Amino acid sequence: QVQLVESGGGLVQAGGSLRLSCVPSERTFSPYRMGWFRQAPGKERELVAHFTWSPGTAYYADFVQGRFTISRDNAKNAVYLQMNSLEPEDTAVYYCAARSHISSRDYDYWGQGTQVTVSS
């Protein structure tokens, strides 16, 4: 089973930046779509952003648009999330996920999560 290895979380002051990384354990893994989700304490998991390899398009949730940027590395089939102008409301566990095939009904690969904490 392919593993999604996450890194880049941590503690940052409001207004600061972090970059999250998600690298598949198997570099030949080429999913239809990879995305980032987050879950804050007491809240449901929500989609932050995703990137679809074909046609190479990005999507952002309204609450992060203009602050976050999702990008890819074709050599590694990795996905990154550059987070700028972080706010305390962004505090959550961030999960990388992949939808392996266009025919997949939902995301079928998940990382273990990385904690992002934004202090006020």
Backbone as CSV, one residue per row, in Angstrom:
resi,resn,N_x,N_y,N_z,CA_x,CA_y,CA_z,C_x,C_y,C_z
1,GLN,0.847,-1.189,0.000,0.000,0.000,0.000,0.888,1.246,0.000
2,VAL,0.572,2.203,-0.848,1.305,3.456,-0.909,1.018,4.272,0.342
3,GLN,2.078,4.852,0.922,1.947,5.716,2.074,2.185,7.165,1.657
4,LEU,1.415,8.070,2.237,1.594,9.493,2.016,2.312,10.064,3.231
5,VAL,3.538,10.541,3.033,4.390,11.002,4.116,4.301,12.517,4.207
6,GLU,3.809,13.014,5.335,3.597,14.434,5.537,4.680,15.035,6.425
7,SER,4.964,16.307,6.206,5.884,17.052,7.047,5.603,18.539,6.904
8,GLY,6.186,19.340,7.792,6.116,20.783,7.675,5.248,21.495,8.687
9,GLY,4.505,20.753,9.493,3.678,21.389,10.498,4.511,21.952,11.634
10,GLY,3.867,22.735,12.480,4.555,23.313,13.614,3.783,24.447,14.231
11,LEU,4.472,25.197,15.082,3.901,26.346,15.776,4.402,27.623,15.122
12,VAL,3.484,28.515,14.806,3.843,29.770,14.160,2.969,30.888,14.710
13,GLN,3.509,32.086,14.730,2.759,33.249,15.182,1.811,33.727,14.090
14,ALA,0.711,34.328,14.493,-0.233,34.872,13.528,0.478,35.793,12.541
15,GLY,0.150,35.621,11.261,0.799,36.366,10.204,1.989,35.659,9.596
16,GLY,2.422,34.579,10.207,3.562,33.833,9.722,3.206,32.849,8.630
17,SER,4.202,32.035,8.249,4.050,31.112,7.135,4.582,29.729,7.484
18,LEU,4.019,28.729,6.837,4.490,27.360,6.902,4.312,26.732,5.533
19,ARG,5.125,25.726,5.230,4.949,24.953,4.020,4.820,23.484,4.371
20,LEU,3.695,22.902,4.000,3.448,21.491,4.221,3.861,20.692,2.995
21,SER,4.367,19.496,3.233,4.824,18.623,2.170,4.147,17.266,2.286
22,CYS,3.804,16.688,1.155,3.209,15.354,1.101,3.879,14.584,-0.026
23,VAL,4.648,13.558,0.331,5.420,12.796,-0.638,5.002,11.332,-0.586
24,PRO,4.511,10.766,-1.680,4.180,9.338,-1.689,5.415,8.472,-1.483
25,SER,5.244,7.368,-0.768,6.359,6.458,-0.530,6.812,5.774,-1.811
26,GLU,5.933,5.656,-2.781,6.243,5.084,-4.078,6.166,6.191,-5.118
27,ARG,7.315,6.517,-5.720,7.375,7.658,-6.628,6.674,7.418,-7.955
28,THR,6.313,6.181,-8.242,5.547,5.910,-9.443,4.056,6.122,-9.224
29,PHE,3.670,6.377,-7.983,2.280,6.636,-7.665,1.859,7.940,-8.322
30,SER,0.883,7.855,-9.203,0.444,9.010,-9.972,-1.072,9.127,-9.879
31,PRO,-1.556,9.771,-8.827,-2.994,9.836,-8.620,-3.675,10.841,-9.528
32,TYR,-4.962,10.705,-9.622,-5.769,11.650,-10.366,-5.779,13.015,-9.672
33,ARG,-5.837,13.003,-8.332,-5.956,14.245,-7.573,-5.333,14.067,-6.192
34,MET,-4.638,15.081,-5.729,-4.145,15.120,-4.364,-4.625,16.404,-3.705
35,GLY,-4.925,16.303,-2.427,-5.465,17.453,-1.733,-5.049,17.525,-0.284
36,TRP,-5.388,18.650,0.308,-5.145,18.893,1.725,-6.473,19.135,2.432
37,PHE,-6.665,18.440,3.533,-7.808,18.628,4.411,-7.312,19.076,5.775
38,ARG,-8.204,19.610,6.578,-7.841,19.949,7.942,-9.012,19.675,8.872
39,GLN,-8.687,19.412,10.134,-9.704,19.169,11.142,-9.282,19.848,12.437
40,ALA,-10.075,20.814,12.856,-9.852,21.515,14.110,-10.604,20.802,15.229
41,PRO,-10.183,20.994,16.473,-10.877,20.345,17.589,-12.364,20.667,17.605
42,GLY,-13.180,19.626,17.708,-14.619,19.802,17.775,-15.287,20.109,16.454
43,LYS,-14.539,20.096,15.351,-15.107,20.411,14.054,-14.942,19.247,13.085
44,GLU,-15.741,19.283,12.029,-15.639,18.274,10.987,-14.433,18.542,10.098
45,ARG,-13.933,17.491,9.473,-12.850,17.631,8.518,-13.340,18.412,7.299
46,GLU,-12.509,19.319,6.797,-12.897,20.148,5.673,-11.780,20.218,4.641
47,LEU,-12.171,20.349,3.396,-11.221,20.463,2.301,-10.592,21.852,2.303
48,VAL,-9.272,21.903,2.181,-8.536,23.154,2.110,-8.206,23.504,0.657
49,ALA,-7.620,22.561,-0.058,-7.232,22.765,-1.449,-6.966,21.418,-2.091
50,HIS,-7.060,21.364,-3.406,-6.639,20.161,-4.109,-6.061,20.504,-5.467
51,PHE,-5.274,19.575,-5.992,-4.646,19.728,-7.291,-4.948,18.500,-8.127
52,THR,-5.467,18.729,-9.318,-5.789,17.659,-10.249,-4.738,17.617,-11.344
53,TRP,-4.067,16.464,-11.473,-2.927,16.363,-12.394,-3.298,16.624,-13.846
54,SER,-4.445,16.150,-14.244,-4.940,16.414,-15.584,-6.312,17.040,-15.474
55,PRO,-6.411,18.312,-15.831,-5.544,19.124,-16.698,-4.503,19.984,-15.986
56,GLY,-4.225,19.740,-14.713,-3.264,20.527,-13.964,-3.882,21.779,-13.367
57,THR,-4.944,21.586,-12.627,-5.690,22.707,-12.067,-5.745,22.614,-10.551
58,ALA,-5.820,23.772,-9.916,-5.900,23.864,-8.466,-7.252,24.404,-8.038
59,TYR,-7.668,23.986,-6.870,-8.901,24.465,-6.265,-8.607,24.883,-4.830
60,TYR,-9.247,25.973,-4.389,-9.059,26.466,-3.035,-10.395,26.731,-2.364
61,ALA,-10.484,26.368,-1.108,-11.633,26.766,-0.317,-11.627,28.276,-0.138
62,ASP,-12.807,28.849,0.001,-12.916,30.302,0.107,-12.121,30.860,1.283
63,PHE,-12.040,30.120,2.371,-11.416,30.658,3.569,-9.900,30.715,3.499
64,VAL,-9.292,30.132,2.454,-7.834,30.203,2.299,-7.411,30.853,0.993
65,GLN,-8.336,31.115,0.105,-7.996,31.681,-1.198,-7.269,33.016,-1.028
66,GLY,-6.135,33.144,-1.718,-5.322,34.339,-1.615,-4.231,34.246,-0.576
67,ARG,-4.319,33.279,0.334,-3.310,33.097,1.366,-2.502,31.814,1.176
68,PHE,-3.148,30.765,0.690,-2.502,29.467,0.528,-2.281,29.173,-0.949
69,THR,-1.227,28.422,-1.244,-0.936,27.997,-2.603,-0.573,26.521,-2.607
70,ILE,-1.260,25.737,-3.430,-0.938,24.335,-3.588,-0.085,24.178,-4.839
71,SER,0.930,23.334,-4.771,1.823,23.125,-5.902,2.223,21.658,-5.978
72,ARG,2.830,21.291,-7.085,3.194,19.899,-7.324,4.650,19.776,-7.732
73,ASP,5.184,18.573,-7.579,6.504,18.204,-8.068,6.300,16.940,-8.883
74,ASN,6.363,17.067,-10.204,6.084,15.927,-11.072,7.093,14.787,-10.899
75,ALA,8.347,15.120,-10.574,9.368,14.093,-10.407,9.068,13.194,-9.215
76,LYS,8.515,13.773,-8.163,8.212,13.025,-6.948,6.735,12.677,-6.819
77,ASN,5.919,13.220,-7.707,4.469,13.137,-7.564,4.023,13.646,-6.200
78,ALA,4.736,14.658,-5.725,4.465,15.238,-4.421,3.579,16.470,-4.552
79,VAL,2.978,16.841,-3.446,2.162,18.037,-3.396,2.552,18.840,-2.163
80,TYR,2.534,20.165,-2.294,2.924,21.064,-1.223,1.816,22.070,-0.975
81,LEU,1.775,22.573,0.225,0.832,23.625,0.567,1.597,24.748,1.250
82,GLN,1.783,25.851,0.527,2.405,27.040,1.089,1.330,27.864,1.769
83,MET,1.478,28.082,3.066,0.482,28.779,3.855,1.075,30.092,4.351
84,ASN,0.520,31.200,3.890,0.950,32.530,4.292,-0.173,33.226,5.054
85,SER,0.193,34.278,5.764,-0.774,35.072,6.526,-1.647,34.195,7.403
86,LEU,-1.008,33.289,8.118,-1.746,32.344,8.951,-2.476,33.055,10.086
87,GLU,-3.630,32.528,10.408,-4.484,33.055,11.454,-4.732,31.980,12.508
88,PRO,-5.064,32.380,13.745,-5.365,31.365,14.762,-6.452,30.387,14.332
89,GLU,-7.389,30.847,13.512,-8.458,29.986,13.022,-7.959,28.884,12.097
90,ASP,-6.721,28.995,11.613,-6.135,27.961,10.773,-5.580,26.798,11.588
91,THR,-5.570,26.920,12.903,-5.054,25.853,13.761,-5.869,24.584,13.569
92,ALA,-5.195,23.500,13.223,-5.857,22.229,12.949,-4.801,21.180,12.653
93,VAL,-5.249,19.937,12.576,-4.430,18.880,12.021,-4.688,18.856,10.522
94,TYR,-3.632,18.930,9.736,-3.741,18.960,8.290,-3.391,17.593,7.727
95,TYR,-4.258,17.084,6.854,-4.106,15.762,6.277,-3.923,15.853,4.773
96,CYS,-2.926,15.170,4.265,-2.766,14.968,2.839,-3.614,13.776,2.416
97,ALA,-4.191,13.856,1.233,-5.007,12.763,0.724,-4.874,12.680,-0.787
98,ALA,-5.160,11.500,-1.326,-5.089,11.278,-2.762,-6.314,10.528,-3.246
99,ARG,-6.816,10.951,-4.384,-7.836,10.219,-5.117,-7.099,9.521,-6.246
100,SER,-7.002,8.206,-6.169,-6.064,7.474,-7.012,-6.449,7.460,-8.485
101,HIS,-7.736,7.388,-8.775,-8.203,7.272,-10.150,-9.388,8.187,-10.385
102,ILE,-9.565,8.559,-11.638,-10.690,9.410,-11.985,-12.008,8.710,-11.673
103,SER,-11.995,7.385,-11.695,-13.199,6.621,-11.409,-13.438,6.415,-9.915
104,SER,-12.466,6.788,-9.071,-12.644,6.652,-7.632,-13.748,7.575,-7.154
105,ARG,-14.588,7.066,-6.272,-15.705,7.868,-5.777,-15.252,8.901,-4.755
106,ASP,-14.151,8.632,-4.060,-13.685,9.513,-3.006,-12.171,9.347,-2.850
107,TYR,-11.589,10.151,-1.978,-10.175,9.999,-1.654,-9.957,8.641,-0.994
108,ASP,-8.946,7.908,-1.470,-8.714,6.549,-0.977,-7.333,6.340,-0.371
109,TYR,-6.506,7.381,-0.305,-5.227,7.335,0.394,-5.138,8.544,1.310
110,TRP,-4.668,8.323,2.540,-4.596,9.393,3.533,-3.270,9.359,4.279
111,GLY,-2.719,10.540,4.531,-1.558,10.650,5.386,-1.959,10.616,6.848
112,GLN,-0.959,10.646,7.726,-1.203,10.548,9.161,-1.565,11.882,9.803
113,GLY,-1.374,12.972,9.089,-1.693,14.287,9.610,-0.489,14.982,10.214
114,THR,-0.484,16.294,10.132,0.557,17.107,10.745,-0.098,18.303,11.425
115,GLN,0.315,18.576,12.654,-0.310,19.622,13.459,0.197,21.001,13.050
116,VAL,-0.733,21.909,12.816,-0.427,23.314,12.583,-1.086,24.119,13.687
117,THR,-0.287,24.868,14.432,-0.797,25.689,15.517,-0.370,27.134,15.291
118,VAL,-1.341,28.027,15.252,-1.088,29.448,15.018,-1.453,30.203,16.285
119,SER,-0.481,30.852,16.887,-0.702,31.590,18.119,-1.139,33.019,17.819
120,SER,-1.909,33.587,18.732,-2.403,34.942,18.564,-1.459,35.956,19.177
